[in-house]
Amino acid sequence: MNTTDWFTSWFDTPYYHILYKHRNDADAQFFMRNITSFLNLPKSSHIADLPCGKGRHSVYLNSLGYKVTGGDLSSNSIKHAKQFENDTLHFEVWDMRTPLENKYDAVFNLFTSFGYFDDDNEDITILKSLKNGLKEKGVLVLDFLNVQKVKSSLVKEETKTIDGIEFNIKKEIKDGFILKHISFSDNDKQHSYTEQVKFLTLDKMQSYFEKAGLKIKHVFGDYSLNKFNPTTSDRLILVAE
């Protein structure tokens, strides 16, 4: 595996979790309740949550009565998540580019965990891998940001102080990517990381899904499952089989 992937190092640091610890769980839970209800997923369903980070969404889906398997590339995150395991909730270190071996009723790819790669084929490989893990009538839910709205409302520079660490954040759109440069110092040491997410419009996503052999059934623009609007929607949520 290519160890220079930006997410491999950044997601495994404690700083990633410090910067994003105020992420809104209520929003996430609202979405998961809505989407499982919309999909009419019976409680006997087995859901894969990929990537699952430290497992909080997997834990919540499990609390709704589903059997859940969470996978993530970060061994530190999985180590943390394993404390929540039970008979119907399991976690494993897993790279999304590796084909899924088990078959699931639903695969969830939540909160912009896609479009990290320079090469389109790697993103398509991930979709093929996720498709591979679906049962006959299984569904893939991919929740991405709405790039057009990001572009029109981009905050180019901001500073956030969390746990005494001052994070300097600069954002730009360049070479087909939304880039977020994060720099900070801690214990007299300078750190810098760059997150990159591909500028994927609905059209581009549709071409990816087609190449991966997935059929898009629904397109939503927010966690209330309203219709997608390229100008105003906060999210781009795709449901495919």
C-alpha positions in Angstrom: 0.0 0.0 0.0 1.1 3.5 -0.7 2.1 5.0 2.7 2.2 8.5 1.3 -1.5 8.8 1.0 -2.4 11.9 3.0 -5.2 10.3 4.9 -3.1 7.4 6.1 -1.0 9.7 8.3 -3.5 12.4 9.1 -6.4 10.2 10.2 -4.1 8.2 12.5 -3.0 11.3 14.5 -4.7 12.4 17.7 -4.8 15.9 16.2 -7.3 14.9 13.5 -9.7 13.8 16.3 -9.1 17.0 18.3 -9.8 19.3 15.3 -13.1 17.5 14.5 -14.3 16.5 18.0 -17.1 19.1 17.8 -18.7 17.5 14.8 -22.4 17.3 15.2 -23.5 13.8 16.3 -27.2 14.9 16.3 -27.0 15.7 12.6 -25.4 12.3 11.9 -27.9 10.4 13.9 -30.8 12.3 12.4 -29.5 11.3 8.9 -29.1 7.6 9.9 -32.6 7.4 11.3 -34.0 9.0 8.2 -32.1 6.9 5.7 -32.7 3.6 7.4 -36.4 4.4 7.6 -36.5 5.6 4.0 -34.8 2.4 2.8 -37.1 0.4 5.0 -34.2 -1.7 6.2 -35.5 -4.5 8.4 -33.8 -4.9 11.8 -32.3 -8.2 10.7 -30.1 -6.2 8.2 -26.3 -6.3 8.3 -24.8 -2.9 7.6 -21.2 -2.2 6.7 -20.0 1.3 7.8 -16.9 2.1 5.8 -14.8 4.0 6.8 -16.0 4.1 10.3 -13.4 6.2 12.1 -13.7 5.7 15.9 -17.0 3.9 15.4 -19.6 6.4 16.7 -21.9 6.0 13.7 -21.6 2.3 13.8 -22.4 2.3 17.5 -25.5 4.4 16.7 -26.7 2.2 13.9 -26.2 -0.8 16.2 -28.3 0.9 18.8 -31.1 1.2 16.3 -31.1 -2.6 16.2 -28.9 -3.4 13.2 -26.0 -5.8 13.0 -23.0 -3.6 12.0 -19.5 -4.1 10.8 -17.2 -1.0 10.8 -14.0 -0.9 8.9 -11.3 1.8 8.8 -7.7 2.2 7.6 -6.6 3.8 10.9 -5.5 1.2 13.4 -5.6 3.8 16.2 -9.3 4.5 15.4 -10.2 0.8 15.3 -8.4 0.1 18.5 -10.6 2.8 20.1 -13.8 1.5 18.4 -13.2 -2.1 19.6 -14.2 -1.2 23.2 -17.8 -0.8 21.9 -18.0 -4.3 20.3 -20.8 -6.7 21.1 -22.4 -9.7 19.5 -23.8 -7.6 16.7 -21.2 -4.9 16.4 -17.7 -5.6 15.1 -14.7 -3.5 13.9 -11.7 -4.3 11.8 -8.8 -2.4 10.1 -9.7 -2.3 6.5 -8.7 -0.4 3.3 -11.6 0.6 1.1 -9.6 -0.4 -2.0 -9.7 -4.0 -0.9 -12.7 -5.9 -2.2 -15.3 -6.7 0.5 -15.4 -10.4 1.3 -18.7 -10.5 3.1 -22.1 -9.6 1.7 -24.2 -6.9 3.4 -27.8 -5.6 3.1 -26.4 -2.1 3.0 -23.0 -0.4 2.8 -22.8 3.1 4.2 -20.0 5.5 3.1 -20.7 8.6 5.3 -19.6 12.2 5.7 -17.4 12.7 2.7 -15.2 9.6 3.0 -14.7 9.4 -0.8 -12.9 11.1 -3.6 -9.5 11.1 -1.9 -7.4 10.0 -4.9 -5.7 11.7 -7.8 -6.5 8.8 -10.2 -10.2 8.5 -11.0 -9.7 4.7 -11.4 -8.9 4.4 -7.7 -12.3 6.0 -6.8 -14.0 3.7 -9.2 -12.2 0.7 -7.7 -13.6 1.7 -4.3 -17.1 1.8 -5.7 -16.6 -1.7 -7.3 -15.3 -3.0 -4.0 -18.3 -1.6 -2.1 -20.6 -3.1 -4.8 -18.9 -6.4 -4.4 -20.0 -6.4 -0.7 -23.7 -6.0 -1.5 -26.3 -8.8 -1.3 -28.6 -9.3 -4.3 -31.0 -6.4 -3.3 -28.4 -4.6 -1.2 -28.0 -0.8 -1.3 -25.0 1.6 -1.2 -25.5 4.9 0.5 -22.8 7.4 -0.3 -22.9 10.8 1.5 -20.7 13.5 -0.1 -20.5 17.2 0.0 -22.1 19.4 -2.6 -19.0 20.8 -4.4 -20.9 23.7 -6.1 -22.1 25.0 -2.7 -18.6 24.6 -1.2 -17.2 26.6 -4.1 -19.6 29.5 -3.7 -19.2 29.7 0.1 -15.5 28.9 0.5 -13.9 30.4 3.6 -10.3 30.8 2.4 -8.7 31.3 5.8 -9.7 30.6 9.4 -8.2 29.8 12.8 -9.7 27.5 15.4 -8.3 27.0 18.9 -9.2 23.7 20.4 -7.6 22.1 23.5 -5.1 25.0 23.5 -3.9 24.2 20.0 -4.3 26.9 17.4 -5.2 25.3 14.0 -4.6 27.6 11.0 -6.8 26.4 8.1 -6.5 27.5 4.5 -8.9 26.2 1.8 -8.6 26.4 -2.0 -9.9 24.7 -5.0 -7.1 23.6 -7.3 -6.5 21.0 -10.0 -9.9 19.4 -9.5 -9.6 19.1 -5.7 -10.9 21.0 -2.7 -7.8 21.4 -0.6 -7.7 22.1 3.1 -4.3 23.0 4.5 -4.0 22.6 8.2 -1.0 23.9 10.2 -0.4 24.1 13.9 2.3 23.8 16.5 2.2 21.6 19.6 5.0 21.0 22.2 7.2 23.3 20.2 6.8 21.2 17.1 5.3 22.4 13.8 2.8 20.2 12.1 1.1 20.5 8.7 -1.3 18.3 6.8 -3.4 18.8 3.7 -6.8 17.1 3.2 -7.9 16.7 -0.4 -11.3 15.8 -1.7 -12.0 15.6 -5.4 -14.3 18.2 -6.9 -17.1 15.7 -7.8 -20.3 17.0 -9.3 -23.4 14.9 -9.6 -22.5 14.3 -13.3 -19.1 13.1 -12.5 -20.4 10.9 -9.7 -22.9 9.4 -12.1 -20.2 8.4 -14.5 -18.2 6.8 -11.7 -21.2 4.8 -10.5 -22.0 3.7 -14.1 -18.4 2.5 -14.6 -18.6 0.6 -11.3 -21.8 -1.1 -12.4 -24.0 0.6 -9.8 -27.4 2.0 -10.5 -28.3 5.3 -8.7 -31.9 5.1 -7.4 -32.2 8.3 -5.4 -30.3 11.6 -5.0 -30.8 13.7 -1.9 -29.4 17.1 -1.0 -29.5 17.0 2.8 -30.0 14.9 5.9 -33.7 15.5 5.8 -33.7 13.7 2.4 -34.9 16.7 0.4 -34.3 16.8 -3.3 -30.8 17.7 -4.5 -30.3 21.2 -5.7 -26.8 22.0 -7.1 -26.9 25.6 -5.9 -28.4 25.3 -2.4 -28.0 21.8 -1.1 -25.5 21.1 1.6 -24.9 17.5 0.7 -24.9 15.1 -2.3 -26.4 11.9 -1.1 -26.6 8.9 -3.5 -28.5 5.7 -3.0 -27.5 3.0 -5.4 -27.9 -0.7 -6.0 
